[in-house]
Amino acid sequence: MNPNIKAWFFIIILAFIWGSSFILMKLGMYDANGNVVFSDTQVASLRMLIASIALLPFGIITFRKITSFSDVLFLLVVGTCGNFVPAFLFTYAETELSSGVAGMLNSFTPFFTLFIGILIFNQKTNLKQIAGMALAFLGMCVLVGLFNSDLGQLNLSHILAILLATLMYGTSLNTIKYKLQHFKPLEIAALSFSLLVIPSLIAFFIFNVPTAFKHHSLAYHSLFYISLLSIFGTCLALLLFNKVIALKSPVFASMVTYFIPFVALFLGNFFYDEAVSLMQLCGIVIVILGVLIMNFSTQKATFINE
């Protein structure tokens, strides 16, 4: 299959997988009546532990591929910035934000991917990319409601949690492209998660996950959704995502976040009747336009060899 067609095929699959992840987080945290089953930290702990255990056998097999301390360091960056910390940030954000809004805020990933690439990895830039970044930033301000008259209504800490997660995603994406090219996509996923087994196990007990199973009758029902989130939304999605980065570029791979909000919005409305304002829709359109300008400018300027 043509690499470009293959990359777009993976992008579409990822949009559906990750677009569904936001609602799976909610289904893992709450029952049908809105009562808490697992806390946000417990859901994140379970998600990371299940994914780490699932990928550990592959990590053990490919451990011999690590040839230097820098490999371990960069794999830790990918595991921590690309998965572990964002898992906690997103579940925290969704305690107050709707799945649709969380999905829309996730669209800022390409902005930070390009920003980190320019700032740290010496990626070349041009006026179109700068214009795209400015437009995306404007869209984000509209999206989070910074132009509303009543700023006190904003869930700033929850919004900032997702923005921090997207910044970390941008760091992870660039690390994979520029520092771990000698590893295959499955090897990056398996090794980075193998390094997270112990931290995930520690989090499992620190946040008292076992007590939730003892005290809530629907814990195993919620665990089913968290398991889906771990296996598909983390393990499989990470493998496909790393494949897209290998085929194309970090900014192209992050383009999946253009499509995620639409899946998240649809599922959020279907399961929880989550409403989205016209202002938020305008914001996401502006963000998408800005990131599209950044993406296509970047491909022409710095990824000609693809």
Number of C-alpha atoms within 10 A of each C-alpha: 6 6 12 13 10 13 21 17 13 18 24 13 15 24 22 19 21 24 29 25 26 28 29 23 26 26 24 31 27 19 16 9 6 11 9 18 24 28 19 24 22 24 31 31 25 23 29 32 25 22 26 29 18 18 22 21 14 17 23 12 12 16 14 8 13 15 9 8 9 12 17 15 12 18 27 20 20 26 22 21 23 25 23 23 17 22 23 21 22 28 26 21 22 23 16 13 18 23 31 27 26 26 30 29 25 23 26 30 29 33 27 24 24 28 21 22 23 14 10 11 15 9 15 13 17 11 10 16 24 17 15 24 25 17 20 28 19 16 25 25 17 20 24 22 19 14 11 13 8 9 12 8 9 14 14 14 12 20 22 15 19 26 23 19 26 27 23 23 27 26 25 24 30 25 23 24 17 13 15 19 13 14 17 14 20 20 22 25 29 30 29 26 30 25 18 23 20 13 15 23 17 13 19 21 13 12 17 15 18 12 12 18 15 9 10 12 11 16 21 14 13 21 20 14 20 27 21 20 30 25 19 19 23 25 23 18 23 21 18 22 25 23 20 24 21 20 16 20 24 27 27 23 27 28 23 25 24 23 20 27 28 18 21 27 25 17 21 25 16 11 12 15 12 16 12 14 10 9 16 21 17 15 24 26 18 22 31 25 18 25 31 21 19 28 25 16 19 22 16 11 14 13 13 8 7 12
